Amino acid sequence: MTGAEVLDIARQGIWTLLLVSSPLMIVGLVVGVGIALVQALTQVQEITLVFVPKILVIFLTMIVTLPFMAQVLGNYMTEVMSHIAGG
């Protein structure tokens, strides 16, 4: 493999990482901001109030987006294996 092919695979790996992790990160951000807003409005500063809903919502999001994540990771792995097999 040439240097350009290695950089292309690395670029695709970074893009794949962003595609797979972005749904979970966006949902975590939205839930965190929403809970922080509720805490600020009600002046309830309980630290565990943030973690439990965020974990549950991220877990549910992971279950919903798992087929998408598997497809993206499978496509990337197929691409990498074709480069390895092709030499």
N, C-alpha and C positions, 0 to 999 in steps of 0.2 A: 504494500500500500504506500502511496505517496503521502507527502505531508498535507496536501490539499484534501485528500480523502479522509485522513485522520481528523483534520479540522472540521470537515463537513459532518462526520459522524459525531464529533463532540458538540457541534452546534445543534444537531438534531437531538442529541441527548438532553441538552439544556432546554430545548423547546418542549420535548416530551415531559421533562420534569415539571415545567411550568403548566402544561396542559393537565397533567394528572393532579397536581397539588392545588391548582387555583380554585376549583369548586369548594374544597374544604376550607381553604384559607379565607375565601370571600364570605362563606357562611359563618365562620368563626368570627370574622371581623364585624359582620352585621349584628350577630347575636351579642357580642361583647359590647359594642356601642349602644345597642338597645338596652341592655341590662345596666350599663353605666348611666344611661340617661334616666332610667327608672330609679336607680339608687340616688342620683343627684336630686331628682324631683321629690322623692319620699324621704330623703335623708336617712335611709337604711344602709349602713355601711358594713354589711355582713360579707366576709370574704368568700364564704362557701357558696353564696348566692350566684356568683359568677361561674364557678366551675361546673356545677351539676347540669344546668341547662345547656351550657356550651358543649360539654362532653356528649350529652344526649343528642343534640341537634347535629353535631359533627358526625356522630355514629350513624344516625339516620341518613344523613347526606352521603356518607360513604356507602351505605347499603344501596341507595338509589343510583349513585353514579358508578358503582362497581363495574357494570358491563362496559361503560365508556372507558374507564381506566384500563380494564383488561384489553380492550381493543387497541387503545393507543400504545400500551406497553408491548402487546403482541406484534403490532406493526413495526415498532422500533426494533424489537428483537429479530424479526424476520429480515429487516434491512441489514442489521449488523451481521447476522449469520450468512446472508448472501455475499457480503463483502469478505467475510472470512473464508467462505467456501470458494469464492472466485479468485482469491489470492490478491 
